[in-house]
Amino acid sequence: MNTYKNPVWWTTDNDTAWDKVKAAFKRDWDQTKHDLGGKQPETNQNVKDTVKQASGAQPIPPRGEPVYEKIEPAYRFGYGARSHYGKTHPSWNPALESELRRDWTASGGQENDWATESQFIRKGWDYKN
């Protein structure tokens, strides 16, 4: 049981400020555990992200999910790929995934990021407006 109590100088302003930065610190902690070999997901969180999120200059995504700005290229790629490959591959399949992986790597995506990025590419592919 946690017996921690706020110090006498702690105010509701401290609570408000802490609530604002808490999520940024949690994401940073997840990233640290991942970097040290833990099973936490790669959040692509760095110190600059933590500071921006804590100050309110950057939105804080849910824990375990990277910020939108970092996954937008994968969403964009998947969304565009559907208009290019959609007639020959009406649904996601291994042959399509192989072609997309090749295209992703050729367009500057990192081969070793495919396992992570492909989930966002697939979300872009599946998006229907």
C-alpha positions in Angstrom: 0.0 0.0 0.0 1.3 3.5 -0.9 1.6 5.7 2.2 2.9 8.6 0.3 1.4 12.0 1.2 1.8 15.3 -0.5 4.2 17.7 1.2 2.6 20.6 3.0 3.4 23.0 0.2 1.6 20.9 -2.5 -1.4 22.6 -4.0 -4.1 21.9 -6.6 -1.9 23.8 -9.1 0.8 21.1 -8.5 -1.9 18.4 -9.1 -2.9 20.1 -12.4 0.7 20.5 -13.6 1.5 16.9 -12.7 -1.5 15.5 -14.5 -0.3 17.3 -17.6 3.1 15.8 -17.6 2.4 12.4 -16.1 1.5 10.8 -19.4 4.6 12.2 -21.1 6.8 10.7 -18.3 5.0 7.3 -18.6 5.7 7.2 -22.3 9.3 8.1 -21.7 9.6 5.3 -19.1 8.1 2.8 -21.6 10.7 3.9 -24.2 13.5 3.5 -21.6 12.4 0.0 -20.7 12.2 -0.9 -24.5 15.6 0.5 -25.1 17.0 -1.6 -22.3 15.6 -4.8 -23.8 12.2 -4.9 -22.2 9.1 -6.0 -24.0 7.4 -2.6 -24.0 6.6 -1.3 -27.5 8.9 1.1 -29.3 7.3 4.5 -28.8 9.9 6.5 -30.7 9.9 8.7 -27.6 13.0 10.8 -27.0 13.8 13.6 -24.5 12.6 16.3 -26.9 9.2 14.5 -27.2 8.9 14.2 -23.5 9.6 17.9 -22.9 7.2 19.0 -25.7 4.5 16.7 -24.4 5.0 17.8 -20.8 4.8 21.5 -21.8 1.7 20.9 -23.9 3.4 21.7 -27.2 2.9 18.2 -28.5 -0.1 15.9 -28.0 0.5 12.8 -25.8 -0.7 9.6 -27.5 -1.8 6.6 -25.5 1.0 4.6 -23.9 2.5 2.1 -26.2 1.6 4.1 -29.3 4.0 6.5 -31.1 2.9 10.1 -31.8 1.0 10.6 -34.9 3.7 12.7 -36.6 6.0 9.7 -36.4 3.6 7.2 -37.9 1.9 9.5 -40.5 4.4 8.4 -43.2 3.3 4.8 -42.8 -0.4 5.7 -42.8 0.1 7.8 -45.9 2.1 5.1 -47.6 -0.6 2.5 -46.9 -3.4 4.8 -48.0 -1.7 5.6 -51.2 -0.8 2.0 -51.8 -4.4 1.0 -51.9 -5.1 3.2 -54.9 -2.1 1.8 -56.6 -2.4 -1.9 -55.8 -6.1 -2.1 -54.9 -7.3 -3.5 -58.2 -4.7 -6.3 -58.3 -4.9 -7.0 -54.6 -8.5 -6.2 -53.4 -7.5 -7.4 -49.9 -4.4 -7.5 -47.8 -2.4 -10.7 -48.5 1.1 -12.1 -48.3 2.0 -11.2 -52.0 0.8 -7.6 -51.4 2.7 -7.4 -48.2 5.8 -8.5 -49.9 5.4 -5.8 -52.6 4.7 -3.2 -50.0 7.7 -4.1 -48.0 9.9 -3.8 -51.0 8.3 -0.4 -51.9 8.6 0.8 -48.3 12.3 0.0 -48.2 12.9 1.4 -51.6 11.2 4.7 -50.7 13.4 5.2 -47.6 11.6 3.1 -45.0 13.9 1.0 -42.8 13.8 -2.7 -43.5 14.2 -3.4 -39.8 11.2 -1.1 -39.0 8.8 -3.1 -41.2 7.4 -5.2 -38.3 6.4 -2.0 -36.5 5.5 0.2 -39.5 3.5 -2.5 -41.3 0.7 -2.3 -38.7 0.3 1.4 -39.5 0.7 0.8 -43.2 -2.1 -1.7 -43.0 -4.3 0.8 -41.1 -3.7 3.2 -43.9 -4.5 0.5 -46.5 -7.7 -0.4 -44.7 -8.9 3.2 -44.2 -12.0 4.0 -46.2 -13.4 7.5 -46.3 
